[in-house]
């Protein structure tokens, strides 16, 4: 047993615990803070996988910018302690069933992954994960989904402001 395996286990356990807190927290603000810790633990796992660029992007974009946006919307909508636990409704039952179904699909997919990792050639290893290759991929192959996500975040923020404006 080496240090990397112990750290991976610790980060994985802490990621699962903080993700559970995201779901189980009574306050939306506490849930958002647990999500921030989940992002940081995921960044630690990325560092252990030698994906330093992804780890930095995880911390800067998700733990930084996206969570600031989430907290802004939570505070703007005044959702501080308004979350309540009530009886099971149809939407909660369907949500739970969807989560279990997604977990099943994930399990089936992971069982079909080959045990041996793919071997990259020397040229691919030299450019894999660099900012240039990630930028090339985002702005060529994945440009439309990238812009769609940015538009979706903008619409969500404008929608939150419109909903909050009617309450003020």
C-alpha positions, 0 to 999 in steps of 0.5 A: 500500500502506497501513499497515493492509494491512501490519499486516493481513498481519503479523497474519495471517502471525503468526496462521497461524504461531502456529496452526501451532505449536499443532498442531506443539508437542510439549508441551501447555503450549507448545501452549497458549502458542502458542494464547494468542499466536494469540488476541492476533494475532486481537485485532489483526486485529479492531482493524484491522477496527474491531471493538474490542469483539470484540478486547477480548472476545477478549483478556479471555475467550479469552486470559484466562479460557479459556486459564487454564482450559486450563492448569489442566486441563493441569497438573491432568492432569500432561500436561507432556511426555507428548505423544508422536509415534508412527506414524499411527493411524486416528484421526490419519488421520481427523483429518487428512482431516477437517481437509482436508475442512473446509479445502475447505468453507471455500474453497468458502464463501469463493468464494461470498461476494459481492465487495461488502460489504453497506451498513448504514443509518445507524441500523444503523451507529450501533448495530453492535458496541456492547455493548448490541447484542451483549448484546441479541443474546446474551441473546435470539437466542443464549441457548440456545447461550450457556448450552450452551457455558457448561455444556459448559465446566463439564462439561469442567472437572469431568471433568478434575478427576474424571480427575485425582483418580483419579491422585492 
